[in-house]
Amino acid sequence: MKHHTSLFAGVFAAAVCLLSASGAQAAYGDLAADLVYTPVALCRIADTRIAGGTLTANTTRSFDVTAVSDYSFQGGEANNCAIGNAGSFAAVAVNITVINPNVSGSLKAFAFGATTPASAIAMSYAAGEVRSNFAVLKIDQGASANELSVVSTASAHLTIDVVGYFGALPTPPAQATPTLSCTNVNSAAATVSPGGGSVCAVAACAAGYVVTGGGISSGAYSNNNTVSEATIYSSAATGNSWQVCHIGTSAMTGTLTFTSQARCCRIQ
């Protein structure tokens, strides 16, 4: 009996390009483009020598790939092979081995439910040979339990060993929408006397806030004086505060008490 193994790394590289560089815009949850490859330790998911029996020539045989906790029912390992709990994914990377075909022939592998393609991932083999081939295979996304099919032109046994899978880009965590929070802050009262010098009232924003405006606070004047009886010296931001200053005039009939107000905002 002849034994021949051929693992084509170039096939894998080309398949990665086809699956991830489709030209389509990246889309979260898209199983047709921009896929992420996840490697796993080589693990057998099917062996017809243990379950299912020899492939019948020119007859399709289908296998379960996703959502499996134990692959022993189809001759595989008695665990999930690190893919059975991976959720839905678009393609699987496998080593397929044909064992002791009764005549020379070829094998094709394709998504379950699809028409047997005229040209697909395939290998040729000679009678009595054991031949392996590496392939990246699209799998069915329907509701059926099976996702992958094979057809051989000869009667033969088959093993399928998984080494990785291609899935959609993970959805990023939800980002909170930033909101603007603003508050008005009043200063302590300041008092200017008739004919006196400049007196200022300063309203300071708290840490984390930024002054965005300000002026005389509502109802700021007291002692029966009006704005016209005093000269506004200045009203402007200073540091992270808003400052209002007055100069007392001789027209004032008494002291003038006033407060400034700062508009303080932050993004949260």
Secondary structure as GFF3:
##gff-version 3
##sequence-region A 1 268
A	DSSP	beta_strand	3	5	.	.	.	ID=ss1
A	DSSP	alpha_helix	9	20	.	.	.	ID=ss2
A	DSSP	beta_strand	36	47	.	.	.	ID=ss3
A	DSSP	beta_strand	61	63	.	.	.	ID=ss4
A	DSSP	three_ten_helix	71	74	.	.	.	ID=ss5
A	DSSP	beta_strand	91	99	.	.	.	ID=ss6
A	DSSP	beta_strand	105	111	.	.	.	ID=ss7
A	DSSP	beta_strand	122	125	.	.	.	ID=ss8
A	DSSP	beta_strand	130	138	.	.	.	ID=ss9
A	DSSP	beta_strand	148	152	.	.	.	ID=ss10
A	DSSP	beta_strand	157	167	.	.	.	ID=ss11
A	DSSP	beta_strand	180	186	.	.	.	ID=ss12
A	DSSP	beta_strand	190	192	.	.	.	ID=ss13
A	DSSP	beta_strand	198	204	.	.	.	ID=ss14
A	DSSP	beta_strand	210	216	.	.	.	ID=ss15
A	DSSP	three_ten_helix	227	229	.	.	.	ID=ss16
A	DSSP	beta_strand	230	238	.	.	.	ID=ss17
A	DSSP	beta_strand	241	248	.	.	.	ID=ss18
A	DSSP	beta_strand	256	258	.	.	.	ID=ss19
A	DSSP	beta_strand	260	267	.	.	.	ID=ss20
###
